[in-house]
Amino acid sequence: MTYTELALAGAALAVLADTALLRTWLLRRRIYWTAYGIVLFFQLITNGILTGRRIVRYDPGTILGPRLAYAPVEDLLFGFALVTMTLSTWVWLGRRGAARPDGG
Amino acid sequence: MRHLSYLAVLAGCVLGTLPLEVWLRTRVYARPRRWLLAVLPPAALFLLWDWYAIAHGQWSYDPGQTSGVLLPGRIPLEEALFFVVVPTCAILAFEAVRAVRGWPAGDEPVGPPRP
């Protein structure tokens, strides 16, 4: 599978985890989208450094081609998947541990 | 020092978000069990992805700008750290938004409201 295909699959899995698997439904909450917006801003900076300085290099054959702040557009889906899966898991754990005095 | 470039970016992420834990009381590091349980499963999945991408030459790392420490699967140490650092920063941002705005996240304790 190309990076493009894997990035799409990763983003889809993150949506599936948030809605159907963990049922945290962060995708409906403004706390999530506000936090994601902040993370995205800093992702463009740090990922721009990693890709712009060519610390990380991509095979042109595995990406579509368009770049944003030096990084392949696929990185947006990659970041979305990583951040969303993590936040859904974080809230899922908090929900399970909510009865505990320290909140899990 | 150039071989520490990637590590320096990660260090910047950790240090840049540390004030959130101190000043906004995000309590992410203060809840180590929940923190690690939230970070590690996605990190494992993404390390698997990383391994696949590296093995298939989809992306590579400049040996001159990385520490040279390779984990099994020829995954650079920096990548493993990336999958802990970046999700941690995301949780810190999430909890910072909660601390400032007070918006619900769906994990609030249930029961009678406190006085």
Backbone of each chain as ProteinMPNN parsed JSONL, in Angstrom:
{"seq_chain_A": "MTYTELALAGAALAVLADTALLRTWLLRRRIYWTAYGIVLFFQLITNGILTGRRIVRYDPGTILGPRLAYAPVEDLLFGFALVTMTLSTWVWLGRRGAARPDGG", "coords_chain_A": {"N_chain_A": [[0.841, -1.209, 0.0], [0.441, 2.267, -0.726], [1.73, 5.326, 0.775], [-0.304, 7.212, 0.661], [-2.643, 5.633, 0.544], [-2.438, 4.243, 2.97], [-2.541, 6.378, 4.759], [-5.133, 7.326, 4.395], [-6.52, 5.065, 5.282], [-5.668, 5.002, 7.937], [-6.764, 7.393, 8.972], [-9.459, 6.807, 8.644], [-9.688, 4.633, 10.379], [-9.249, 5.918, 12.786], [-11.521, 7.543, 12.984], [-13.419, 5.547, 13.106], [-12.698, 4.334, 15.522], [-13.225, 6.385, 17.356], [-15.979, 6.754, 17.089], [-17.471, 4.246, 16.759], [-16.028, 2.145, 18.072], [-14.784, 2.973, 20.595], [-16.636, 4.81, 21.277], [-16.494, 7.474, 22.064], [-16.975, 9.802, 20.718], [-15.65, 12.253, 20.2], [-15.39, 13.693, 17.919], [-17.606, 15.202, 17.659], [-17.367, 17.223, 19.404], [-16.562, 20.498, 20.596], [-14.375, 20.955, 22.192], [-12.587, 19.062, 21.344], [-12.133, 19.797, 18.595], [-11.099, 22.343, 18.902], [-8.741, 21.811, 20.333], [-7.526, 20.155, 18.44], [-7.125, 21.96, 16.358], [-5.181, 23.625, 17.494], [-3.099, 21.778, 17.831], [-2.681, 21.109, 15.153], [-1.685, 23.499, 14.096], [0.824, 23.627, 15.357], [1.845, 21.265, 14.444], [2.275, 21.829, 11.758], [4.434, 23.514, 11.971], [6.501, 22.017, 13.368], [6.595, 19.671, 11.843], [7.175, 20.845, 9.469], [9.776, 21.64, 9.93], [11.013, 19.117, 10.207], [10.608, 17.999, 7.672], [11.292, 20.053, 5.878], [13.99, 20.538, 6.468], [14.866, 18.218, 5.618], [15.169, 16.043, 7.328], [13.466, 13.953, 7.534], [12.676, 12.018, 4.739], [10.806, 11.477, 1.757], [9.686, 8.896, -0.44], [8.999, 9.743, -3.676], [7.268, 8.194, -5.143], [5.349, 7.148, -3.488], [3.645, 9.011, -2.541], [1.097, 11.55, -3.173], [1.985, 14.037, -4.058], [1.411, 16.907, -3.751], [2.389, 19.408, -1.38], [2.397, 20.764, 1.927], [3.618, 23.283, 3.813], [6.185, 22.169, 3.389], [5.741, 19.457, 3.918], [4.362, 16.32, 2.809], [0.927, 16.181, 1.787], [-0.308, 13.994, 2.805], [0.631, 13.731, 5.361], [-1.071, 15.23, 6.92], [-3.337, 13.638, 7.293], [-2.129, 11.522, 8.574], [-1.266, 12.754, 10.961], [-3.758, 13.565, 11.96], [-4.928, 11.057, 12.441], [-3.204, 9.966, 14.402], [-3.406, 11.826, 16.529], [-6.181, 11.886, 17.01], [-6.816, 9.204, 17.658], [-5.339, 8.967, 19.999], [-6.483, 10.943, 21.709], [-9.124, 10.048, 21.856], [-8.716, 7.611, 23.159], [-7.66, 8.568, 25.545], [-9.877, 9.986, 26.635], [-11.692, 7.919, 26.773], [-10.478, 6.271, 28.679], [-10.616, 8.029, 30.814], [-13.332, 8.185, 31.174], [-13.929, 5.603, 31.985], [-12.531, 5.566, 34.348], [-13.745, 7.502, 35.761], [-15.162, 7.324, 38.095], [-13.308, 7.114, 39.992], [-11.492, 8.875, 42.515], [-9.221, 10.28, 41.64], [-9.661, 10.614, 39.024], [-8.789, 8.66, 37.296]], "CA_chain_A": [[0.0, 0.0, 0.0], [1.181, 3.526, -0.737], [1.496, 6.173, 1.948], [-1.623, 7.831, 0.489], [-3.675, 4.654, 0.929], [-2.315, 3.969, 4.401], [-2.977, 7.568, 5.487], [-6.596, 7.317, 4.35], [-6.966, 3.977, 6.151], [-5.405, 5.412, 9.315], [-7.764, 8.394, 9.354], [-10.742, 6.104, 8.751], [-9.643, 3.838, 11.599], [-9.38, 6.847, 13.914], [-12.939, 7.914, 13.053], [-14.125, 4.34, 13.551], [-12.4, 4.145, 16.945], [-13.898, 7.419, 18.147], [-17.436, 6.658, 17.005], [-18.062, 2.917, 16.933], [-15.304, 1.238, 18.972], [-14.696, 3.535, 21.948], [-17.854, 5.609, 21.434], [-16.191, 8.716, 22.771], [-17.604, 10.847, 19.914], [-14.965, 13.543, 20.304], [-15.547, 14.404, 16.646], [-18.772, 16.077, 17.779], [-17.165, 18.171, 20.51], [-15.72, 21.649, 20.26], [-13.097, 20.846, 22.915], [-11.704, 18.287, 20.474], [-11.736, 20.535, 17.393], [-10.217, 23.439, 19.326], [-7.436, 21.216, 20.635], [-6.936, 19.679, 17.19], [-6.647, 23.141, 15.638], [-3.919, 24.041, 18.12], [-2.095, 20.766, 17.499], [-2.403, 21.205, 13.719], [-0.809, 24.663, 13.911], [2.192, 23.279, 15.75], [2.302, 20.185, 13.559], [2.788, 22.435, 10.528], [5.757, 24.073, 12.277], [7.505, 20.988, 13.679], [6.73, 18.787, 10.689], [7.847, 21.645, 8.465], [11.216, 21.541, 10.224], [11.473, 17.749, 9.924], [10.603, 17.726, 6.233], [12.004, 21.132, 5.191], [15.432, 20.3, 6.65], [15.076, 16.878, 5.059], [15.484, 15.036, 8.346], [12.646, 12.852, 7.025], [12.569, 12.125, 3.286], [9.751, 10.613, 1.243], [9.775, 8.37, -1.793], [7.964, 10.425, -4.479], [6.338, 7.231, -5.715], [4.367, 6.672, -2.509], [2.798, 10.141, -2.152], [0.414, 12.206, -4.292], [2.847, 15.076, -4.587], [1.219, 18.227, -3.126], [2.994, 19.569, -0.061], [1.961, 21.889, 2.738], [4.729, 23.563, 4.734], [7.228, 21.193, 3.027], [5.361, 18.067, 4.192], [3.322, 15.77, 1.935], [-0.419, 16.376, 2.345], [-0.671, 12.776, 3.532], [0.987, 13.903, 6.773], [-2.225, 15.783, 7.634], [-4.158, 12.501, 7.7], [-1.3, 10.789, 9.538], [-1.358, 13.474, 12.233], [-5.139, 13.472, 12.425], [-5.144, 9.702, 12.958], [-2.44, 9.795, 15.64], [-3.951, 12.698, 17.575], [-7.554, 11.5, 17.324], [-6.792, 7.925, 18.374], [-4.82, 9.195, 21.346], [-7.442, 11.697, 22.523], [-10.268, 9.164, 22.117], [-8.297, 6.657, 24.189], [-7.538, 9.347, 26.785], [-11.208, 10.259, 27.178], [-12.282, 6.605, 27.092], [-9.899, 5.878, 29.968], [-11.153, 8.938, 31.824], [-14.722, 7.801, 31.405], [-13.911, 4.354, 32.763], [-11.981, 5.831, 35.673], [-14.337, 8.726, 36.286], [-15.671, 7.11, 39.447], [-12.199, 7.181, 40.946], [-11.295, 10.255, 42.941], [-8.159, 10.983, 40.915], [-10.036, 10.693, 37.624], [-8.098, 7.654, 36.491]], "C_chain_A": [[0.87, 1.251, 0.0], [0.907, 4.297, 0.55], [0.112, 6.812, 1.875], [-2.72, 6.888, 0.972], [-3.644, 4.388, 2.426], [-2.811, 5.161, 5.229], [-4.503, 7.649, 5.519], [-7.149, 6.246, 5.286], [-6.783, 4.355, 7.62], [-6.438, 6.411, 9.813], [-9.129, 7.74, 9.536], [-10.802, 5.278, 10.028], [-9.817, 4.73, 12.835], [-10.835, 7.27, 14.101], [-13.754, 6.738, 13.588], [-13.921, 4.119, 15.054], [-13.185, 5.133, 17.792], [-15.409, 7.224, 18.188], [-17.959, 5.277, 17.412], [-17.363, 2.069, 17.994], [-15.291, 1.765, 20.413], [-15.925, 4.372, 22.308], [-17.627, 6.874, 22.264], [-16.779, 9.928, 22.05], [-16.98, 12.219, 20.106], [-15.154, 14.368, 19.04], [-16.764, 15.32, 16.655], [-18.552, 17.196, 18.787], [-16.215, 19.297, 20.146], [-14.409, 21.615, 21.031], [-12.095, 20.084, 22.048], [-11.217, 19.122, 19.298], [-10.854, 21.73, 17.731], [-8.818, 22.913, 19.599], [-6.757, 20.755, 19.345], [-6.395, 20.846, 16.362], [-5.314, 23.635, 16.165], [-2.805, 23.072, 17.729], [-1.694, 20.874, 16.026], [-1.451, 22.366, 13.425], [0.644, 24.298, 14.231], [2.746, 22.113, 14.943], [2.92, 20.775, 12.289], [4.179, 23.023, 10.757], [6.794, 22.956, 12.455], [7.704, 20.035, 12.496], [7.404, 19.518, 9.529], [9.355, 21.628, 8.658], [11.742, 20.164, 9.806], [11.565, 17.481, 8.427], [11.402, 18.777, 5.466], [13.514, 20.978, 5.298], [15.837, 18.918, 6.138], [15.651, 15.904, 6.092], [14.715, 13.764, 7.991], [12.462, 13.08, 5.529], [11.572, 11.1, 2.768], [10.068, 10.136, -0.162], [8.658, 9.01, -2.616], [6.914, 9.463, -5.024], [5.234, 6.796, -4.773], [3.437, 7.773, -2.051], [2.176, 10.776, -3.387], [1.288, 13.283, -4.91], [2.672, 16.437, -3.922], [1.804, 18.282, -1.718], [2.458, 20.816, 0.606], [3.029, 22.104, 3.8], [5.787, 22.453, 4.619], [6.781, 19.729, 3.142], [4.319, 17.581, 3.191], [1.946, 15.931, 2.586], [-0.867, 15.15, 3.142], [-0.379, 12.904, 5.03], [-0.17, 14.484, 7.593], [-3.111, 14.652, 8.15], [-3.436, 11.664, 8.756], [-1.419, 11.432, 10.914], [-2.748, 13.405, 12.827], [-5.399, 12.114, 13.071], [-4.452, 9.527, 14.309], [-3.071, 10.58, 16.796], [-5.349, 12.234, 18.001], [-7.601, 10.179, 18.09], [-6.338, 8.129, 19.82], [-5.858, 9.896, 22.227], [-8.683, 10.847, 22.829], [-9.931, 8.167, 23.224], [-8.203, 7.352, 25.55], [-8.906, 9.57, 27.436], [-11.907, 8.959, 27.569], [-11.775, 6.115, 28.451], [-10.453, 6.744, 31.091], [-12.586, 8.585, 32.19], [-14.789, 6.545, 32.292], [-13.445, 4.604, 34.192], [-12.631, 7.008, 36.368], [-14.836, 8.57, 37.711], [-14.566, 7.217, 40.49], [-11.888, 8.635, 41.285], [-10.224, 11.005, 42.153], [-8.454, 11.038, 39.423], [-9.275, 9.723, 36.735], [-6.609, 7.84, 36.563]], "O_chain_A": [[1.914, 1.288, 0.651], [-0.009, 3.976, 1.308], [-0.57, 6.944, 2.892], [-3.614, 7.291, 1.715], [-4.688, 4.315, 3.074], [-3.429, 4.974, 6.277], [-5.093, 7.997, 6.542], [-8.124, 6.481, 5.999], [-7.643, 4.062, 8.451], [-6.931, 6.297, 10.935], [-9.867, 8.073, 10.463], [-11.84, 5.224, 10.687], [-10.458, 4.333, 13.808], [-11.327, 7.348, 15.227], [-14.653, 6.909, 14.411], [-14.857, 3.761, 15.768], [-13.746, 4.766, 18.825], [-16.046, 7.498, 19.205], [-18.794, 5.165, 18.309], [-18.026, 1.349, 18.74], [-15.735, 1.08, 21.335], [-16.213, 4.61, 23.481], [-18.476, 7.275, 23.06], [-17.052, 10.955, 22.672], [-17.683, 13.227, 20.167], [-15.087, 15.597, 19.079], [-16.931, 16.133, 15.745], [-19.437, 18.024, 19.005], [-15.201, 19.086, 19.48], [-13.419, 22.188, 20.576], [-10.909, 20.412, 22.017], [-10.017, 19.157, 19.025], [-9.971, 22.097, 16.955], [-7.828, 23.494, 19.154], [-5.552, 20.942, 19.175], [-5.337, 20.737, 15.741], [-4.429, 24.015, 15.398], [-1.711, 23.487, 17.347], [-0.517, 20.746, 15.687], [-0.532, 22.24, 12.616], [1.562, 24.617, 13.476], [3.959, 21.981, 14.775], [3.946, 20.297, 11.804], [5.009, 23.031, 9.848], [7.828, 22.945, 11.786], [8.828, 19.641, 12.186], [8.104, 18.913, 8.717], [10.118, 21.605, 7.692], [12.774, 20.055, 9.144], [12.491, 16.813, 7.968], [12.109, 18.445, 4.515], [14.24, 21.251, 4.342], [16.998, 18.518, 6.221], [16.495, 15.064, 5.78], [15.228, 12.652, 8.123], [12.136, 14.185, 5.095], [11.5, 9.983, 3.28], [10.641, 10.867, -0.97], [7.484, 8.84, -2.288], [5.795, 9.874, -5.332], [4.279, 6.146, -5.198], [2.529, 7.522, -1.259], [2.651, 10.576, -4.506], [1.334, 13.432, -6.131], [3.663, 17.072, -3.56], [1.72, 17.314, -0.961], [2.11, 21.796, -0.054], [3.31, 21.207, 4.596], [6.219, 21.88, 5.62], [7.385, 18.854, 2.522], [3.47, 18.364, 2.766], [1.822, 15.828, 3.807], [-1.701, 15.254, 4.041], [-1.039, 12.279, 5.859], [-0.252, 14.266, 8.802], [-3.579, 14.688, 9.288], [-4.048, 11.167, 9.702], [-1.645, 10.747, 11.911], [-2.915, 13.214, 14.031], [-6.021, 12.036, 14.131], [-5.045, 9.001, 15.251], [-3.244, 10.056, 17.896], [-5.664, 12.192, 19.191], [-8.344, 10.051, 19.063], [-6.891, 7.533, 20.745], [-6.085, 9.484, 23.365], [-9.229, 10.917, 23.93], [-10.745, 7.907, 24.11], [-8.611, 6.8, 26.572], [-9.069, 9.367, 28.639], [-12.623, 8.905, 28.569], [-12.546, 5.611, 29.268], [-10.726, 6.254, 32.186], [-12.996, 8.671, 33.348], [-15.6, 6.454, 33.214], [-13.898, 3.946, 35.129], [-12.165, 7.468, 37.41], [-14.928, 9.546, 38.454], [-14.82, 7.384, 41.683], [-12.011, 9.517, 40.435], [-10.301, 12.225, 42.009], [-7.605, 11.458, 38.637], [-9.14, 9.959, 35.535], [-5.861, 7.082, 35.945]]}, "seq_chain_B": "MRHLSYLAVLAGCVLGTLPLEVWLRTRVYARPRRWLLAVLPPAALFLLWDWYAIAHGQWSYDPGQTSGVLLPGRIPLEEALFFVVVPTCAILAFEAVRAVRGWPAGDEPVGPPRP", "coords_chain_B": {"N_chain_B": [[26.859, 18.237, 16.384], [24.771, 18.274, 14.673], [23.653, 15.802, 14.285], [21.839, 15.599, 16.262], [19.559, 16.828, 15.521], [16.856, 15.919, 15.003], [16.192, 14.949, 17.539], [16.322, 17.34, 18.905], [14.103, 18.731, 17.933], [12.062, 17.185, 19.039], [12.608, 17.565, 21.755], [12.036, 20.256, 21.912], [9.275, 20.177, 21.592], [8.472, 18.867, 23.944], [9.451, 20.583, 25.971], [8.205, 22.935, 25.242], [5.514, 22.487, 25.771], [5.442, 21.95, 28.416], [4.896, 24.092, 30.26], [2.085, 24.11, 30.247], [1.304, 22.005, 31.857], [2.259, 22.895, 34.266], [1.289, 25.537, 34.705], [-1.398, 25.623, 33.842], [-2.381, 23.457, 35.049], [-2.905, 20.933, 33.804], [-2.62, 18.268, 34.4], [-1.607, 15.875, 33.194], [0.906, 14.471, 33.087], [0.766, 14.083, 35.745], [-0.979, 12.078, 36.063], [0.086, 9.352, 35.58], [-0.57, 6.688, 34.894], [-2.971, 6.734, 33.407], [-2.082, 8.442, 31.405], [0.021, 6.948, 30.109], [-1.401, 4.678, 29.325], [-3.098, 5.783, 27.484], [-1.411, 6.742, 25.543], [0.287, 4.659, 24.675], [-1.047, 2.44, 23.201], [-1.939, 3.608, 20.612], [0.633, 4.415, 19.843], [1.986, 1.987, 19.51], [0.628, 0.965, 17.302], [1.264, 2.875, 15.374], [4.013, 2.607, 15.279], [4.198, 0.165, 14.086], [3.208, 0.82, 11.574], [5.205, 2.635, 10.864], [7.39, 0.925, 10.719], [6.612, -0.654, 8.521], [6.564, 1.308, 6.51], [9.223, 2.149, 6.47], [10.487, -0.261, 5.807], [9.541, -0.586, 3.239], [10.625, 1.489, 1.968], [9.223, 3.888, 1.869], [9.532, 6.145, 3.373], [12.466, 7.757, 4.722], [15.276, 8.4, 6.885], [17.553, 11.033, 7.518], [20.755, 10.097, 8.047], [22.67, 11.802, 8.971], [21.366, 13.613, 10.536], [20.187, 12.365, 12.591], [20.307, 10.37, 15.616], [21.386, 7.899, 15.159], [20.866, 5.672, 16.584], [19.257, 2.701, 16.292], [16.203, 0.964, 16.492], [14.702, -2.346, 16.772], [13.687, -3.491, 13.531], [14.791, -1.475, 12.169], [13.993, 1.013, 12.966], [14.392, 4.367, 13.735], [15.482, 5.606, 16.924], [14.431, 8.115, 17.464], [11.968, 8.089, 16.188], [10.38, 6.332, 17.705], [10.284, 7.82, 20.038], [8.966, 10.038, 19.043], [6.357, 9.08, 18.709], [5.508, 8.965, 21.277], [5.942, 11.503, 22.322], [4.517, 13.376, 20.641], [1.717, 12.54, 20.77], [1.442, 12.975, 23.539], [1.754, 15.743, 23.718], [-0.565, 16.425, 22.365], [-2.55, 15.56, 24.141], [-1.976, 17.237, 26.271], [-2.602, 19.708, 25.098], [-5.316, 19.328, 24.699], [-6.26, 19.052, 27.358], [-5.518, 21.542, 28.238], [-7.224, 23.212, 26.81], [-9.587, 22.4, 27.984], [-9.099, 23.26, 30.592], [-9.038, 26.022, 30.292], [-11.403, 26.731, 28.914], [-13.413, 25.11, 29.922], [-15.07, 23.346, 28.638], [-17.151, 20.449, 28.094], [-15.935, 17.03, 27.848], [-16.843, 14.527, 27.859], [-15.976, 12.744, 29.705], [-16.529, 13.385, 32.239], [-17.035, 13.142, 35.775], [-19.907, 11.383, 36.931], [-22.946, 12.012, 38.771], [-24.321, 13.616, 41.727], [-24.23, 17.198, 41.577], [-21.408, 18.991, 42.794], [-21.231, 21.037, 45.737]], "CA_chain_B": [[25.542, 18.518, 16.98], [23.74, 18.154, 13.647], [22.991, 14.502, 14.413], [20.818, 15.712, 17.307], [18.49, 17.697, 14.997], [15.514, 15.357, 15.232], [15.978, 14.934, 18.99], [16.098, 18.719, 19.345], [12.704, 19.058, 17.625], [11.24, 16.509, 20.048], [12.833, 18.25, 23.027], [11.281, 21.504, 21.824], [7.857, 19.854, 21.823], [8.285, 18.543, 25.365], [9.681, 21.779, 26.797], [7.229, 23.957, 24.879], [4.198, 22.193, 26.34], [5.563, 21.741, 29.868], [4.188, 25.126, 31.04], [0.661, 23.789, 30.369], [1.151, 21.132, 33.028], [2.598, 23.648, 35.472], [0.473, 26.737, 34.923], [-2.832, 25.374, 33.637], [-2.719, 22.264, 35.821], [-3.54, 19.964, 32.904], [-2.543, 16.991, 35.11], [-1.377, 14.733, 32.297], [2.017, 13.721, 33.708], [0.378, 13.795, 37.128], [-1.776, 10.843, 36.031], [0.966, 8.567, 34.697], [-1.194, 5.453, 34.411], [-3.884, 7.112, 32.313], [-1.25, 9.022, 30.339], [0.702, 5.902, 29.338], [-2.398, 3.795, 28.704], [-3.673, 6.485, 26.332], [-0.383, 6.998, 24.525], [1.003, 3.49, 24.175], [-1.672, 1.651, 22.123], [-1.73, 4.231, 19.304], [2.07, 4.424, 19.518], [2.331, 0.658, 18.998], [0.064, 0.867, 15.955], [2.017, 3.748, 14.466], [5.347, 2.033, 15.102], [4.01, -0.884, 13.084], [3.088, 1.576, 10.319], [6.537, 3.171, 10.605], [8.205, -0.214, 10.309], [6.183, -0.998, 7.164], [6.979, 2.377, 5.59], [10.683, 2.106, 6.362], [10.838, -1.49, 5.1], [9.189, -0.436, 1.836], [11.299, 2.668, 1.428], [8.292, 4.999, 1.646], [10.257, 7.296, 3.905], [13.751, 7.428, 5.313], [15.764, 9.436, 7.789], [18.908, 11.462, 7.225], [21.659, 9.604, 9.109], [23.444, 12.924, 9.483], [20.566, 14.457, 11.433], [19.581, 11.52, 13.615], [21.312, 9.872, 16.563], [21.972, 6.667, 14.661], [20.374, 4.552, 17.388], [18.163, 2.048, 15.583], [15.46, -0.059, 17.216], [14.357, -3.452, 15.869], [12.941, -3.032, 12.369], [15.527, -0.311, 11.663], [13.255, 2.228, 13.319], [15.238, 5.252, 14.543], [15.027, 5.909, 18.288], [13.637, 9.348, 17.437], [10.602, 7.787, 15.778], [9.679, 5.782, 18.872], [10.032, 8.949, 20.938], [7.963, 10.873, 18.377], [5.022, 8.534, 18.938], [5.147, 9.235, 22.671], [5.974, 12.952, 22.55], [3.455, 14.098, 19.934], [0.426, 12.297, 21.425], [1.445, 13.623, 24.851], [1.488, 17.161, 23.459], [-1.971, 16.535, 21.986], [-3.354, 15.458, 25.365], [-1.742, 18.478, 27.022], [-3.393, 20.752, 24.443], [-6.715, 19.006, 24.981], [-6.539, 19.391, 28.758], [-5.364, 22.996, 28.369], [-8.488, 23.786, 26.332], [-10.578, 22.122, 29.022], [-8.805, 24.097, 31.761], [-9.328, 27.427, 29.993], [-12.773, 26.924, 28.448], [-14.356, 24.359, 30.729], [-15.996, 22.579, 27.796], [-17.188, 19.02, 28.433], [-15.253, 16.11, 26.948], [-17.531, 13.246, 27.907], [-15.396, 11.87, 30.732], [-16.731, 14.02, 33.537], [-17.66, 12.262, 36.766], [-21.36, 11.52, 37.037], [-23.408, 12.058, 40.155], [-24.871, 14.915, 42.12], [-23.267, 18.294, 41.471], [-20.756, 19.36, 44.048], [-21.611, 22.379, 46.186]], "C_chain_B": [[24.414, 18.29, 15.971], [22.97, 16.832, 13.777], [21.924, 14.51, 15.504], [19.602, 16.512, 16.827], [17.096, 17.18, 15.329], [15.207, 15.34, 16.726], [15.687, 16.345, 19.508], [14.661, 19.156, 19.073], [11.787, 18.444, 18.681], [11.379, 17.187, 21.41], [12.071, 19.571, 23.062], [9.807, 21.286, 22.091], [7.59, 19.617, 23.304], [8.392, 19.812, 26.215], [8.627, 22.849, 26.511], [5.865, 23.743, 25.501], [4.243, 22.019, 27.853], [4.855, 22.823, 30.694], [2.703, 24.835, 31.203], [0.411, 22.963, 31.617], [1.348, 21.929, 34.316], [1.581, 24.748, 35.737], [-1.016, 26.49, 34.772], [-3.302, 24.119, 34.366], [-3.475, 21.245, 34.957], [-3.542, 18.553, 33.496], [-2.493, 15.787, 34.141], [-0.25, 13.864, 32.863], [1.671, 13.327, 35.14], [-0.503, 12.548, 37.22], [-1.05, 9.856, 35.125], [0.306, 7.323, 34.121], [-2.097, 5.751, 33.216], [-3.1, 7.662, 31.12], [-0.641, 7.911, 29.476], [-0.283, 4.969, 28.647], [-3.041, 4.454, 27.483], [-2.673, 6.576, 25.19], [0.132, 5.703, 23.879], [0.279, 2.672, 23.094], [-1.587, 2.309, 20.746], [-0.259, 4.222, 18.892], [2.496, 3.079, 18.939], [1.845, 0.493, 17.558], [0.889, 1.678, 14.952], [3.463, 3.282, 14.285], [5.308, 0.914, 14.069], [3.947, -0.266, 11.682], [4.476, 2.083, 9.891], [7.46, 2.07, 10.071], [7.894, -0.602, 8.86], [6.718, 0.022, 6.157], [8.489, 2.381, 5.384], [11.112, 0.898, 5.531], [10.562, -1.375, 3.603], [9.773, 0.83, 1.221], [10.385, 3.851, 1.171], [8.826, 6.289, 2.242], [11.531, 6.822, 4.56], [14.231, 8.63, 6.116], [17.218, 9.748, 7.462], [19.841, 10.999, 8.347], [22.475, 10.735, 9.731], [22.697, 13.78, 10.479], [19.816, 13.642, 12.479], [20.697, 10.873, 14.443], [22.025, 8.622, 16.055], [21.562, 5.449, 15.465], [19.158, 3.959, 16.695], [17.539, 0.978, 16.454], [15.208, -1.221, 16.251], [13.45, -2.97, 14.736], [13.575, -1.81, 11.735], [14.761, 0.989, 11.878], [14.163, 3.117, 14.166], [14.629, 5.499, 15.924], [14.093, 7.115, 18.294], [12.181, 9.075, 17.063], [9.781, 7.232, 16.935], [9.344, 6.914, 19.846], [8.946, 9.864, 20.365], [6.549, 10.404, 18.724], [4.608, 8.563, 20.402], [4.994, 10.744, 22.885], [4.773, 13.652, 21.91], [2.066, 13.807, 20.525], [0.342, 12.939, 22.816], [1.142, 15.113, 24.702], [0.012, 17.368, 23.112], [-2.865, 16.465, 23.219], [-3.196, 16.725, 26.204], [-2.553, 19.627, 26.421], [-4.872, 20.573, 24.753], [-7.097, 19.418, 26.396], [-6.378, 20.891, 29.01], [-6.639, 23.698, 27.911], [-9.571, 23.582, 27.378], [-10.374, 23.053, 30.218], [-9.226, 25.541, 31.516], [-10.812, 27.636, 29.698], [-13.819, 26.214, 29.3], [-15.359, 23.551, 29.928], [-15.986, 21.099, 28.176], [-16.494, 18.163, 27.388], [-15.925, 14.737, 26.944], [-16.96, 12.294, 28.943], [-15.566, 12.464, 32.13], [-17.375, 13.032, 34.508], [-19.171, 12.486, 36.798], [-21.753, 11.541, 38.501], [-23.915, 13.44, 40.485], [-23.815, 16.009, 42.009], [-22.684, 18.664, 42.828], [-21.171, 20.773, 44.452], [-20.554, 23.418, 45.784]], "O_chain_B": [[23.253, 18.132, 16.35], [21.792, 16.751, 13.428], [21.186, 13.537, 15.656], [18.719, 16.838, 17.62], [16.263, 17.908, 15.868], [14.097, 15.675, 17.139], [14.9, 16.521, 20.438], [14.064, 19.868, 19.881], [10.856, 19.091, 19.16], [10.395, 17.364, 22.129], [11.53, 19.961, 24.097], [9.159, 22.109, 22.738], [6.602, 20.107, 23.851], [7.541, 20.082, 27.062], [8.207, 23.576, 27.411], [5.132, 24.703, 25.737], [3.2, 21.948, 28.502], [4.267, 22.508, 31.729], [2.104, 25.261, 32.191], [-0.559, 23.183, 32.343], [0.692, 21.672, 35.325], [1.072, 24.881, 36.85], [-1.817, 27.083, 35.494], [-4.479, 23.762, 34.307], [-4.543, 20.762, 35.335], [-4.381, 17.731, 33.127], [-3.25, 14.826, 34.278], [-0.434, 12.668, 33.089], [2.213, 12.362, 35.679], [-0.744, 12.026, 38.308], [-1.518, 9.558, 34.027], [0.589, 6.941, 32.985], [-2.003, 5.115, 32.166], [-3.424, 7.374, 29.968], [-0.773, 7.933, 28.252], [-0.042, 4.52, 27.526], [-3.476, 3.767, 26.558], [-3.041, 6.498, 24.018], [0.381, 5.665, 22.675], [0.929, 2.24, 22.142], [-1.199, 1.643, 19.786], [0.054, 4.039, 17.715], [3.276, 3.031, 17.988], [2.553, -0.047, 16.707], [1.169, 1.228, 13.841], [4.068, 3.537, 13.244], [6.24, 0.733, 13.287], [4.555, -0.769, 10.737], [4.864, 1.977, 8.727], [8.202, 2.266, 9.109], [8.805, -0.847, 8.069], [7.248, -0.336, 5.106], [8.975, 2.588, 4.272], [11.98, 1.004, 4.665], [11.256, -1.986, 2.79], [9.449, 1.191, 0.09], [10.705, 4.723, 0.363], [8.613, 7.377, 1.707], [11.673, 5.651, 4.911], [13.668, 9.722, 6.036], [18.01, 8.852, 7.169], [19.722, 11.465, 9.48], [22.917, 10.636, 10.876], [23.3, 14.583, 11.19], [18.929, 14.151, 13.163], [21.858, 10.833, 14.035], [23.143, 8.326, 16.477], [21.867, 4.318, 15.084], [18.143, 4.635, 16.528], [18.241, 0.183, 17.078], [15.468, -1.102, 15.054], [12.559, -2.148, 14.949], [12.977, -1.176, 10.866], [14.861, 1.931, 11.092], [14.657, 2.679, 15.204], [13.41, 5.589, 16.067], [13.101, 7.146, 19.022], [11.271, 9.741, 17.556], [8.626, 7.613, 17.124], [8.249, 6.955, 20.406], [8.116, 10.395, 21.102], [5.662, 11.213, 18.995], [3.472, 8.22, 20.731], [4.054, 11.203, 23.534], [4.09, 14.436, 22.569], [1.304, 14.745, 20.76], [-0.727, 13.397, 23.219], [0.364, 15.674, 25.474], [-0.59, 18.363, 23.514], [-3.829, 17.223, 23.332], [-4.165, 17.223, 26.777], [-3.127, 20.431, 27.156], [-5.585, 21.536, 25.031], [-8.129, 20.054, 26.609], [-7.028, 21.445, 29.896], [-7.085, 24.659, 28.538], [-10.376, 24.478, 27.632], [-11.336, 23.569, 30.788], [-9.715, 26.21, 32.427], [-11.412, 28.601, 30.172], [-14.964, 26.656, 29.392], [-16.38, 23.116, 30.461], [-14.942, 20.554, 28.537], [-16.459, 18.505, 26.206], [-15.603, 13.887, 26.114], [-17.413, 11.154, 29.051], [-14.856, 12.104, 33.069], [-18.17, 12.185, 34.102], [-19.651, 13.616, 36.706], [-20.979, 11.134, 39.367], [-23.936, 14.329, 39.634], [-22.643, 15.779, 42.311], [-23.365, 18.65, 43.853], [-21.433, 21.612, 43.59], [-20.709, 24.602, 46.081]]}, "name": "protein", "num_of_chains": 2, "seq": "MTYTELALAGAALAVLADTALLRTWLLRRRIYWTAYGIVLFFQLITNGILTGRRIVRYDPGTILGPRLAYAPVEDLLFGFALVTMTLSTWVWLGRRGAARPDGGMRHLSYLAVLAGCVLGTLPLEVWLRTRVYARPRRWLLAVLPPAALFLLWDWYAIAHGQWSYDPGQTSGVLLPGRIPLEEALFFVVVPTCAILAFEAVRAVRGWPAGDEPVGPPRP"}
